[in-house]
Amino acid sequence: MTAREYIKENLNVPNVLTLIRLLLVPVYVVLFAMGRKYAALIIFMVASFTDFLDGQIARKYNLITDFGKLMDPLADKIMVLTAMFSMVFGNQYIPGVIPLVPVLILFVKEVYMVQGSYRMLRKGLVVQSQMSGKVAHCAFILGLVLSYFHDAIAAFTPNWPMSLDIILIWVAVGIALYAMVFYTRDSIKKVREYEAAQSEQ
């Protein structure tokens, strides 16, 4: 397949939205580095909305492509992890408020998932995402958005061991690890079925 044919095959609205989401990552980084916390938050929320939108359009109009299967979750993970790490380390204008440990767990989990998805796609196999994975993703986004208002939230619950935004992030980590176990189980099952079918040919 030539480059022109590949572009023609994958140039549709969902994939364009995915590329826009990737392009928003450096915009977020620049705004955050400048101390424009709420402008960066708006960019993150816009990026999250494109993630929801491209999935809906792809499924409704049957515009699902191999490019989208790989790049859509990758773009989403890059955006979320970028925002997560920014709120871990902060900068001279914006203090970090998210603990490093849950974000590192998320990072390792996402690297594992991307590698697994890529290997599966090379065999022409796709493992459908678990509902628990979608719930974890929503919890991550909600916890991350709330972390931009961490001080105000913590002030409302002064006697809590941790504020609501951090609780949500830890809950999301637990759900994400649960989803990863089932993703691994389903992946192994599909690979075994694929190899069995190949050996019979």
N, CA, C and O of each residue as an XYZ file, in Angstrom:
804
protein
N       0.843     -1.197      0.000
C       0.000      0.000      0.000
C       0.881      1.251      0.000
O       1.789      1.382      0.820
N       0.601      2.165     -0.930
C       1.381      3.391     -0.992
C       0.951      4.344      0.117
O      -0.094      4.158      0.740
N       1.772      5.369      0.356
C       1.455      6.361      1.393
C       0.134      7.066      1.081
O      -0.662      7.334      1.981
N      -0.091      7.365     -0.208
C      -1.333      8.040     -0.593
C      -2.543      7.153     -0.322
O      -3.571      7.634      0.153
N      -2.428      5.869     -0.619
C      -3.530      4.941     -0.378
C      -3.797      4.787      1.114
O      -4.948      4.700      1.540
N      -2.720      4.754      1.909
C      -2.871      4.621      3.363
C      -3.591      5.844      3.934
O      -4.488      5.715      4.768
N      -3.190      7.028      3.476
C      -3.826      8.265      3.952
C      -5.302      8.294      3.554
O      -6.169      8.650      4.352
N      -5.570      7.906      2.287
C      -6.952      7.904      1.807
C      -7.819      6.942      2.611
O      -8.973      7.240      2.918
N      -7.252      5.790      2.947
C      -8.006      4.781      3.693
C      -8.311      5.232      5.124
O      -9.360      4.895      5.673
N      -7.396      5.991      5.724
C      -7.531      6.352      7.144
C      -7.965      7.789      7.387
O      -8.144      8.196      8.535
N      -8.138      8.564      6.316
C      -8.520      9.968      6.487
C     -10.032     10.074      6.661
O     -10.772     10.198      5.685
N     -10.473     10.025      7.892
C     -11.885     10.221      8.193
C     -12.006     11.063      9.458
O     -11.006     11.369     10.107
N     -13.225     11.433      9.801
C     -13.449     12.361     10.922
C     -12.907     11.822     12.246
O     -12.218     12.563     12.948
N     -13.183     10.568     12.624
C     -12.648     10.072     13.905
C     -11.120     10.139     13.984
O     -10.566     10.520     15.014
N     -10.446      9.768     12.897
C      -8.983      9.786     12.912
C      -8.432     11.207     12.928
O      -7.385     11.458     13.525
N      -9.130     12.140     12.276
C      -8.723     13.550     12.338
C      -8.861     14.069     13.765
O      -8.005     14.814     14.243
N      -9.938     13.678     14.445
C     -10.122     14.078     15.848
C      -9.011     13.496     16.723
O      -8.539     14.148     17.654
N      -8.602     12.276     16.419
C      -7.497     11.664     17.156
C      -6.217     12.460     16.969
O      -5.492     12.706     17.934
N      -5.932     12.867     15.735
C      -4.739     13.668     15.459
C      -4.817     15.027     16.139
O      -3.811     15.536     16.634
N      -6.009     15.616     16.163
C      -6.187     16.892     16.868
C      -5.857     16.727     18.344
O      -5.217     17.588     18.948
N      -6.303     15.606     18.921
C      -6.028     15.345     20.330
C      -4.524     15.252     20.584
O      -4.032     15.749     21.598
N      -3.801     14.622     19.673
C      -2.345     14.557     19.806
C      -1.715     15.948     19.713
O      -0.779     16.263     20.448
N      -2.231     16.770     18.811
C      -1.686     18.118     18.637
C      -1.996     19.018     19.840
O      -1.298     20.003     20.081
N      -3.034     18.678     20.582
C      -3.383     19.468     21.765
C      -2.439     19.212     22.933
O      -2.376     20.010     23.868
N      -1.702     18.096     22.884
C      -0.771     17.771     23.979
C       0.290     18.862     24.147
O       0.449     19.365     25.259
N       1.027     19.255     23.094
C       2.013     20.336     23.279
C       1.377     21.668     23.650
O       1.991     22.473     24.349
N       0.144     21.910     23.186
C      -0.556     23.141     23.577
C      -0.787     23.144     25.078
O      -0.572     24.153     25.750
N      -1.231     21.998     25.601
C      -1.430     21.866     27.043
C      -0.124     22.113     27.797
O      -0.098     22.852     28.781
N       0.962     21.488     27.327
C       2.260     21.609     28.001
C       2.706     23.066     28.060
O       3.167     23.533     29.102
N       2.573     23.779     26.957
C       2.998     25.183     26.906
C       2.174     26.028     27.865
O       2.726     26.838     28.610
N       0.863     25.847     27.853
C      -0.005     26.624     28.736
C       0.296     26.324     30.202
O       0.345     27.234     31.029
N       0.497     25.053     30.518
C       0.795     24.677     31.899
C       2.130     25.268     32.333
O       2.253     25.779     33.446
N       3.136     25.199     31.454
C       4.464     25.734     31.768
C       4.416     27.244     31.996
O       5.219     27.788     32.754
N       3.476     27.913     31.342
C       3.323     29.361     31.499
C       2.545     29.725     32.763
O       2.408     30.901     33.102
N       2.035     28.698     33.459
C       1.267     28.951     34.673
C      -0.205     29.201     34.422
O      -0.928     29.596     35.336
N      -0.659     28.982     33.209
C      -2.068     29.203     32.878
C      -2.842     27.906     33.137
O      -3.236     27.191     32.215
N      -3.035     27.641     34.407
C      -3.586     26.351     34.833
C      -4.970     26.084     34.263
O      -5.229     24.990     33.760
N      -5.851     27.050     34.332
C      -7.224     26.798     33.907
C      -7.362     26.779     32.385
O      -8.249     26.113     31.851
N      -6.492     27.506     31.688
C      -6.470     27.398     30.226
C      -5.996     26.007     29.829
O      -6.527     25.406     28.895
N      -4.981     25.491     30.552
C      -4.499     24.126     30.300
C      -5.606     23.114     30.601
O      -5.764     22.127     29.882
N      -6.363     23.363     31.656
C      -7.472     22.463     32.008
C      -8.510     22.438     30.893
O      -9.025     21.373     30.552
N      -8.822     23.597     30.323
C      -9.795     23.655     29.227
C      -9.303     22.834     28.036
O     -10.077     22.103     27.418
N      -8.011     22.958     27.717
C      -7.446     22.170     26.618
C      -7.569     20.681     26.909
O      -7.911     19.898     26.022
N      -7.293     20.288     28.147
C      -7.413     18.880     28.523
C      -8.858     18.404     28.374
O      -9.099     17.298     27.890
N      -9.812     19.224     28.784
C     -11.220     18.841     28.693
C     -11.679     18.762     27.239
O     -12.465     17.884     26.883
N     -11.193     19.674     26.402
C     -11.509     19.619     24.971
C     -10.951     18.324     24.369
O     -11.630     17.649     23.595
N      -9.713     17.986     24.730
C      -9.089     16.755     24.236
C      -9.888     15.528     24.687
O     -10.091     14.594     23.911
N     -10.335     15.539     25.934
C     -11.131     14.419     26.452
C     -12.453     14.303     25.705
O     -12.948     13.200     25.472
N     -13.027     15.454     25.330
C     -14.288     15.427     24.587
C     -14.079     14.854     23.188
O     -14.937     14.125     22.688
N     -12.951     15.171     22.547
C     -12.685     14.604     21.217
C     -12.532     13.089     21.304
O     -12.872     12.374     20.361
N     -12.024     12.599     22.425
C     -11.900     11.151     22.615
C     -13.275     10.500     22.632
O     -13.491      9.467     21.998
N     -14.199     11.108     23.359
C     -15.579     10.607     23.397
C     -16.229     10.715     22.022
O     -16.906      9.790     21.573
N     -16.018     11.852     21.356
C     -16.684     12.127     20.086
C     -16.206     11.205     18.974
O     -17.020     10.681     18.213
N     -14.891     10.999     18.870
C     -14.400     10.181     17.756
C     -14.853      8.726     17.877
O     -15.112      8.065     16.871
N     -14.948      8.236     19.103
C     -15.438      6.872     19.302
C     -16.894      6.724     18.888
O     -17.275      5.743     18.250
N     -17.706      7.718     19.263
C     -19.129      7.687     18.910
C     -19.311      7.724     17.397
O     -20.106      6.964     16.843
N     -18.574      8.610     16.730
C     -18.706      8.744     15.278
C     -18.221      7.484     14.568
O     -18.864      7.006     13.634
N     -17.083      6.947     15.016
C     -16.518      5.753     14.369
C     -17.485      4.579     14.443
O     -17.665      3.853     13.465
N     -18.108      4.393     15.610
C     -19.033      3.267     15.763
C     -20.340      3.505     14.989
O     -20.864      2.587     14.359
N     -20.854      4.724     15.040
C     -22.149      5.012     14.410
C     -22.079      4.905     12.896
O     -23.004      4.390     12.268
N     -20.986      5.386     12.300
C     -20.871      5.419     10.844
C     -19.900      4.366     10.297
O     -19.494      4.419      9.136
N     -19.539      3.417     11.152
C     -18.655      2.316     10.747
C     -17.372      2.846     10.102
O     -17.007      2.449      8.995
N     -16.708      3.736     10.806
C     -15.466      4.334     10.323
C     -14.265      3.835     11.129
O     -13.271      4.545     11.285
N     -14.367      2.622     11.631
C     -13.300      2.034     12.443
C     -12.185      1.548     11.527
O     -12.440      0.790     10.592
N     -10.954      1.975     11.786
C      -9.795      1.569     10.995
C      -8.707      1.035     11.927
O      -8.746      1.263     13.137
N      -7.738      0.324     11.353
C      -6.617     -0.164     12.162
C      -5.831      1.004     12.747
O      -5.346      0.932     13.876
N      -5.707      2.083     11.971
C      -5.028      3.286     12.470
C      -5.736      3.801     13.716
O      -5.092      4.117     14.717
N      -7.043      3.881     13.653
C      -7.811      4.378     14.792
C      -7.749      3.454     15.989
O      -7.700      3.910     17.131
N      -7.752      2.139     15.729
C      -7.679      1.169     16.822
C      -6.403      1.350     17.637
O      -6.406      1.172     18.855
N      -5.312      1.707     16.956
C      -4.032      1.863     17.646
C      -3.832      3.286     18.160
O      -3.435      3.487     19.307
N      -4.110      4.279     17.298
C      -3.777      5.662     17.632
C      -4.776      6.322     18.573
O      -4.398      7.188     19.362
N      -6.040      5.929     18.504
C      -7.035      6.557     19.385
C      -6.703      6.324     20.858
O      -6.610      7.291     21.614
N      -6.521      5.069     21.294
C      -6.154      4.872     22.705
C      -4.779      5.430     23.037
O      -4.553      5.883     24.160
N      -3.844      5.406     22.066
C      -2.507      5.940     22.316
C      -2.564      7.450     22.553
O      -1.943      7.960     23.485
N      -3.313      8.164     21.705
C      -3.448      9.614     21.865
C      -4.105      9.944     23.201
O      -3.722     10.897     23.880
N      -5.088      9.150     23.559
C      -5.790      9.358     24.826
C      -4.852      9.157     26.008
O      -4.857      9.949     26.950
N      -4.054      8.106     25.961
C      -3.140      7.810     27.062
C      -2.060      8.890     27.178
O      -1.690      9.281     28.285
N      -1.558      9.369     26.039
C      -0.537     10.422     26.070
C      -1.096     11.690     26.704
O      -0.429     12.332     27.515
N      -2.324     12.048     26.331
C      -2.930     13.259     26.888
C      -3.153     13.125     28.387
O      -2.800     14.020     29.155
N      -3.736     12.012     28.802
C      -4.038     11.819     30.229
C      -2.759     11.760     31.057
O      -2.672     12.390     32.111
N      -1.766     11.007     30.586
C      -0.522     10.890     31.345
C       0.226     12.221     31.406
O       0.832     12.546     32.427
N       0.186     12.988     30.324
C       0.826     14.307     30.332
C       0.199     15.190     31.396
O       0.901     15.840     32.170
N      -1.125     15.209     31.428
C      -1.819     16.020     32.430
C      -1.554     15.499     33.839
O      -1.364     16.281     34.771
N      -1.544     14.174     33.990
C      -1.286     13.577     35.304
C       0.091     13.962     35.829
O       0.223     14.417     36.965
N       1.119     13.779     34.998
C       2.477     14.090     35.441
C       2.644     15.589     35.709
O       3.395     15.981     36.602
N       1.949     16.420     34.940
C       2.050     17.863     35.189
C       1.497     18.213     36.562
O       2.016     19.099     37.241
N       0.438     17.512     36.969
C      -0.147     17.791     38.276
C       0.561     17.046     39.403
O       0.272     17.273     40.578
N       1.482     16.161     39.047
C       2.355     15.539     40.058
C       3.501     16.482     40.403
O       3.746     16.774     41.573
N       4.199     16.955     39.373
C       5.422     17.734     39.590
C       5.174     19.241     39.658
O       5.933     19.965     40.302
N       4.112     19.719     38.996
C       3.841     21.149     39.014
C       4.985     21.942     38.408
O       5.805     21.395     37.671
N       5.039     23.220     38.717
C       6.140     24.086     38.284
C       6.189     25.303     39.201
O       5.567     25.307     40.263
N       6.917     26.324     38.798
C       7.073     27.488     39.672
C       5.770     28.262     39.860
O       5.641     29.058     40.790
N       4.805     28.023     38.970
C       3.533     28.731     39.064
C       2.419     27.876     39.664
O       1.527     28.382     40.345
N       2.490     26.567     39.398
C       1.408     25.667     39.787
C       1.977     24.538     40.650
O       2.813     23.768     40.175
N       1.548     24.427     41.888
C       2.080     23.359     42.752
C       1.550     21.995     42.345
O       0.402     21.867     41.918
N       2.391     20.979     42.478
C       1.942     19.614     42.236
C       1.082     19.131     43.390
O       1.381     19.407     44.551
N       0.015     18.412     43.075
C      -0.903     17.973     44.136
C      -1.203     16.475     44.079
O      -1.692     15.907     45.056
N      -0.916     15.835     42.953
C      -1.214     14.410     42.811
C       0.007     13.596     43.243
O       1.123     13.919     42.837
N      -0.174     12.547     44.057
C       0.965     11.698     44.445
C       1.570     11.007     43.229
O       0.867     10.711     42.263
N       2.868     10.751     43.280
C       3.567     10.148     42.146
C       3.212      8.671     41.968
O       3.117      8.198     40.836
N       3.014      7.941     43.058
C       2.840      6.482     42.987
C       1.667      6.058     42.094
O       1.869      5.229     41.208
N       0.442      6.591     42.287
C      -0.647      6.136     41.411
C      -0.409      6.460     39.941
O      -0.848      5.716     39.065
N       0.279      7.556     39.666
C       0.548      7.930     38.276
C       1.584      6.989     37.661
O       1.485      6.639     36.485
N       2.572      6.580     38.450
C       3.552      5.607     37.958
C       2.887      4.263     37.679
O       3.206      3.599     36.692
N       1.967      3.868     38.547
C       1.231      2.617     38.326
C       0.440      2.717     37.027
O       0.431      1.784     36.224
N      -0.222      3.854     36.826
C      -0.979      4.073     35.602
C      -0.067      4.040     34.384
O      -0.424      3.464     33.356
N       1.097      4.648     34.489
C       2.042      4.699     33.373
C       2.482      3.287     32.962
O       2.465      2.946     31.779
N       2.871      2.480     33.938
C       3.306      1.100     33.649
C       2.162      0.305     33.036
O       2.361     -0.449     32.084
N       0.982      0.474     33.578
C      -0.184     -0.241     33.057
C      -0.474      0.153     31.618
O      -0.776     -0.707     30.790
N      -0.386      1.443     31.311
C      -0.690      1.906     29.957
C       0.357      1.446     28.951
O       0.014      1.102     27.820
N       1.625      1.435     29.344
C       2.681      0.926     28.463
C       2.412     -0.547     28.145
O       2.545     -0.981     27.001
N       2.040     -1.293     29.155
C       1.715     -2.717     28.974
C       0.534     -2.879     28.016
O       0.559     -3.751     27.147
N      -0.499     -2.046     28.168
C      -1.687     -2.157     27.336
C      -1.397     -1.788     25.887
O      -1.884     -2.447     24.968
N      -0.604     -0.737     25.678
C      -0.271     -0.313     24.313
C       0.543     -1.389     23.606
O       0.277     -1.714     22.449
N       1.536     -1.942     24.299
C       2.343     -3.009     23.705
C       1.484     -4.223     23.372
O       1.629     -4.831     22.311
N       0.587     -4.566     24.293
C      -0.295     -5.707     24.061
C      -1.219     -5.481     22.880
O      -1.416     -6.382     22.064
N      -1.791     -4.278     22.778
C      -2.697     -3.957     21.675
C      -1.968     -4.004     20.341
O      -2.510     -4.484     19.346
N      -0.729     -3.500     20.325
C       0.056     -3.491     19.091
C       0.362     -4.922     18.629
O       0.253     -5.241     17.445
N       0.740     -5.762     19.572
C       1.048     -7.154     19.220
C      -0.195     -7.881     18.727
O      -0.120     -8.689     17.802
N      -1.334     -7.595     19.341
C      -2.571     -8.226     18.916
C      -2.957     -7.769     17.516
O      -3.367     -8.581     16.687
N      -2.828     -6.461     17.247
C      -3.184     -5.929     15.940
C      -2.313     -6.515     14.834
O      -2.772     -6.701     13.707
N      -1.056     -6.804     15.160
C      -0.156     -7.404     14.157
C      -0.652     -8.783     13.734
O      -0.353     -9.249     12.635
N      -1.402     -9.422     14.605
C      -1.983    -10.725     14.277
C      -3.401    -10.575     13.726
O      -4.064    -11.561     13.405
N      -3.852     -9.329     13.624
C      -5.216     -9.092     13.155
C      -6.255     -9.343     14.219
O      -7.423     -9.579     13.908
N      -5.838     -9.293     15.486
C      -6.748     -9.567     16.598
C      -7.039     -8.293     17.376
O      -6.173     -7.432     17.528
N      -8.246     -8.186     17.857
C      -8.643     -7.031     18.659
C      -9.384     -7.534     19.892
O     -10.307     -8.341     19.781
N      -8.983     -7.061     21.051
C      -9.679     -7.391     22.297
C     -10.534     -6.195     22.684
O     -10.027     -5.090     22.876
N     -11.823     -6.424     22.793
C     -12.724     -5.334     23.139
C     -12.426     -4.833     24.551
O     -12.130     -5.609     25.459
N     -12.513     -3.518     24.705
C     -12.247     -2.929     26.011
C     -13.340     -3.328     26.996
O     -14.510     -3.455     26.635
N     -12.935     -3.519     28.233
C     -13.872     -3.883     29.290
C     -14.614     -2.643     29.786
O     -14.080     -1.534     29.767
N     -15.842     -2.850     30.225
C     -16.585     -1.738     30.812
C     -15.845     -1.171     32.016
O     -15.888      0.032     32.274
N     -15.163     -2.055     32.754
C     -14.402     -1.589     33.917
C     -13.288     -0.634     33.488
O     -12.965      0.310     34.209
N     -12.699     -0.883     32.306
C     -11.661      0.009     31.797
C     -12.223      1.390     31.496
O     -11.576      2.402     31.767
N     -13.429      1.431     30.935
C     -14.067      2.705     30.625
C     -14.421      3.464     31.916
O     -14.284      4.685     31.996
N     -14.876      2.711     32.913
C     -15.195      3.334     34.209
C     -13.932      3.906     34.833
O     -13.952      5.011     35.377
N     -12.826      3.156     34.757
C     -11.552      3.636     35.304
C     -11.105      4.903     34.598
O     -10.628      5.843     35.233
N     -11.262      4.924     33.271
C     -10.859      6.095     32.496
C     -11.664      7.327     32.917
O     -11.106      8.411     33.090
N     -12.972      7.154     33.079
C     -13.821      8.272     33.516
C     -13.422      8.743     34.908
O     -13.407      9.944     35.181
N     -13.100      7.803     35.784
C     -12.687      8.164     37.147
C     -11.358      8.914     37.128
O     -11.175      9.866     37.886
N     -10.434      8.494     36.270
C      -9.158      9.204     36.137
C      -9.392     10.651     35.693
O      -8.839     11.588     36.269
N     -10.212     10.810     34.671
C     -10.461     12.149     34.144
C     -11.130     13.024     35.199
O     -10.744     14.177     35.388
N     -12.140     12.474     35.892
C     -12.827     13.253     36.918
C     -11.874     13.627     38.043
O     -11.849     14.775     38.486
N     -11.084     12.653     38.509
C     -10.124     12.942     39.574
C      -9.093     13.957     39.139
O      -8.698     14.819     39.924
N      -8.652     13.868     37.897
C      -7.655     14.811     37.381
C      -8.237     16.214     37.280
O      -7.598     17.186     37.685
N      -9.445     16.321     36.742
C     -10.091     17.638     36.637
C     -10.261     18.259     38.023
O      -9.994     19.446     38.212
N     -10.705     17.454     38.989
C     -10.886     17.972     40.353
C      -9.560     18.383     40.988
O      -9.530     19.256     41.856
N      -8.459     17.753     40.555
C      -7.158     18.094     41.150
C      -6.743     19.536     40.849
O      -5.921     20.104     41.567
N      -7.302     20.127     39.801
C      -7.014     21.529     39.504
C      -7.660     22.453     40.537
O      -7.323     23.634     40.624
N      -8.583     21.906     41.312
C      -9.251     22.655     42.380
C      -8.955     21.997     43.729
O      -9.766     22.043     44.654
N      -7.777     21.386     43.813
C      -7.404     20.571     44.971
C      -7.537     21.321     46.291
O      -8.125     20.796     47.237
N      -7.004     22.534     46.374
C      -7.010     23.272     47.645
C      -8.427     23.566     48.109
O      -8.730     23.454     49.297
N      -9.298     23.940     47.177
C     -10.688     24.246     47.540
C     -11.405     22.989     48.016
O     -12.172     23.033     48.978
N     -11.152     21.858     47.338
C     -11.785     20.594     47.721
C     -11.278     20.135     49.087
O     -12.059     19.692     49.928
N      -9.967     20.244     49.302
C      -9.385     19.833     50.583
C      -9.913     20.680     51.727
O     -10.061     20.189     52.846
N     -10.200     21.950     51.458
C     -10.706     22.844     52.501
C     -12.093     22.421     52.974
O     -12.459     22.673     54.122
N     -12.872     21.778     52.093
C     -14.216     21.336     52.454
C     -14.192     20.050     53.279
O     -15.157     19.739     53.976
N     -13.094     19.307     53.199
C     -12.988     18.040     53.937
C     -11.672     18.018     54.721
O     -10.804     17.191     54.444
N     -11.519     18.908     55.685
C     -10.237     19.028     56.385
C      -9.857     17.801     57.206
O      -8.677     17.590     57.489
N     -10.839     16.989     57.591
C     -10.551     15.834     58.436
C     -10.375     14.535     57.650
O     -10.122     13.483     58.237
N     -10.509     14.608     56.324
C     -10.332     13.412     55.512
C      -8.847     13.092     55.383
O      -8.022     14.005     55.345
N      -8.494     11.798     55.314
C      -7.061     11.443     55.155
C      -6.493     11.920     53.828
O      -5.296     12.189     53.727
N      -7.355     12.031     52.790
C      -6.939     12.603     51.502
C      -8.170     13.218     50.853
O      -9.301     12.833     51.150
N      -7.938     14.170     49.973
C      -9.063     14.883     49.364
C      -9.748     14.018     48.310
O      -9.215     12.995     47.878
N     -10.941     14.450     47.906
C     -11.772     13.663     46.999
C     -11.080     13.398     45.664
O     -11.214     12.308     45.109
N     -10.346     14.375     45.142
C      -9.678     14.179     43.849
C      -8.653     13.049     43.916
O      -8.546     12.245     42.991
N      -7.909     12.994     45.006
C      -6.896     11.942     45.157
C      -7.555     10.592     45.401
O      -7.079      9.571     44.905
N      -8.644     10.577     46.159
C      -9.386      9.334     46.376
C      -9.861      8.763     45.044
O      -9.742      7.562     44.801
N     -10.397      9.618     44.187
C     -10.885      9.174     42.884
C      -9.760      8.588     42.031
O      -9.953      7.594     41.331
N      -8.598      9.206     42.098
C      -7.467      8.707     41.311
C      -7.041      7.324     41.797
O      -6.757      6.441     40.987
N      -6.996      7.134     43.116
C      -6.635      5.816     43.651
C      -7.700      4.774     43.309
O      -7.369      3.632     42.988
N      -8.971      5.159     43.375
C     -10.055      4.248     42.992
C      -9.905      3.859     41.518
O     -10.077      2.695     41.155
N      -9.580      4.850     40.671
C      -9.391      4.594     39.248
C      -8.237      3.627     39.010
O      -8.316      2.767     38.133
N      -7.165      3.766     39.790
C      -6.031      2.843     39.668
C      -6.480      1.413     39.959
O      -6.140      0.485     39.224
N      -7.238      1.245     41.025
C      -7.719     -0.093     41.375
C      -8.589     -0.694     40.284
O      -8.431     -1.865     39.937
N      -9.511      0.099     39.739
C     -10.395     -0.391     38.677
C      -9.592     -0.696     37.414
O      -9.857     -1.684     36.729
N      -8.609      0.155     37.107
C      -7.785     -0.039     35.912
C      -6.985     -1.338     35.997
O      -6.862     -2.055     35.004
N      -6.445     -1.641     37.171
C      -5.701     -2.889     37.342
C      -6.631     -4.094     37.215
O      -6.253     -5.127     36.662
N      -7.831     -3.951     37.725
C      -8.845     -5.012     37.585
C      -9.151     -5.250     36.109
O      -9.229     -6.396     35.666
N      -9.326     -4.154     35.338
C      -9.612     -4.263     33.903
C      -8.438     -4.886     33.163
O      -8.631     -5.643     32.211
N      -7.216     -4.569     33.600
C      -6.028     -5.100     32.947
C      -5.954     -6.622     33.073
O      -5.532     -7.305     32.140
N      -6.359     -7.142     34.213
C      -6.352     -8.591     34.423
C      -7.267     -9.274     33.410
O      -6.899    -10.289     32.820
N      -8.464     -8.712     33.212
C      -9.399     -9.313     32.269
C      -8.948     -9.114     30.827
O      -9.177     -9.980     29.983
N      -8.310     -7.983     30.536
C      -7.755     -7.753     29.195
C      -6.691     -8.809     28.897
O      -6.657     -9.366     27.800
N      -5.832     -9.080     29.865
C      -4.780    -10.079     29.683
C      -5.374    -11.462     29.471
O      -4.921    -12.208     28.603
N      -6.376    -11.804     30.252
C      -7.026    -13.112     30.115
C      -7.644    -13.273     28.731
O      -7.460    -14.303     28.081
N      -8.378    -12.252     28.280
C      -9.028    -12.325     26.974
C      -8.009    -12.350     25.836
O      -8.215    -13.022     24.826
N      -6.905    -11.611     26.005
C      -5.860    -11.588     24.980
C      -5.223    -12.962     24.822
O      -5.033    -13.447     23.706
N      -4.897    -13.582     25.952
C      -4.288    -14.918     25.911
C      -5.237    -15.912     25.249
O      -4.803    -16.759     24.469
N      -6.522    -15.815     25.555
C      -7.522    -16.711     24.973
C      -7.585    -16.536     23.458
O      -7.623    -17.517     22.715
N      -7.597    -15.271     23.001
C      -7.684    -15.015     21.561
C      -6.430    -15.481     20.834
O      -6.518    -16.024     19.733
N      -5.272    -15.274     21.436
C      -4.015    -15.704     20.807
C      -3.982    -17.216     20.681
O      -3.561    -17.736     19.647
N      -4.415    -17.931     21.708
C      -4.431    -19.393     21.658
C      -5.380    -19.889     20.575
O      -5.065    -20.837     19.855
N      -6.543    -19.249     20.461
C      -7.499    -19.640     19.421
C      -6.919    -19.358     18.032
O      -7.093    -20.148     17.105
N      -6.230    -18.225     17.904
C      -5.612    -17.856     16.626
C      -4.519    -18.861     16.247
O      -4.456    -19.316     15.105
N      -3.670    -19.198     17.202
C      -2.584    -20.143     16.927
C      -3.117    -21.529     16.615
O      -2.559    -22.240     15.779
N      -4.197    -21.916     17.285
C      -4.806    -23.215     17.008
C      -5.367    -23.248     15.598
O      -5.222    -24.250     14.898
N      -6.002    -22.168     15.173
C      -6.567    -22.083     13.822
C      -5.457    -22.101     12.780
O      -5.607    -22.693     11.711
N      -4.342    -21.450     13.098
C      -3.221    -21.409     12.160
C      -2.583    -22.782     12.000
O      -2.164    -23.152     10.903
N      -2.510    -23.534     13.090
C      -1.869    -24.858     13.040
C      -2.728    -25.869     12.275
O      -2.211    -26.866     11.769
N      -4.034    -25.614     12.189
C      -4.931    -26.534     11.479
C      -4.895    -26.322      9.978
O      -5.362    -27.168      9.215
N      -4.336    -25.183      9.548
C      -4.319    -24.871      8.109
C      -3.202    -25.629      7.378
O      -3.047    -25.482      6.166
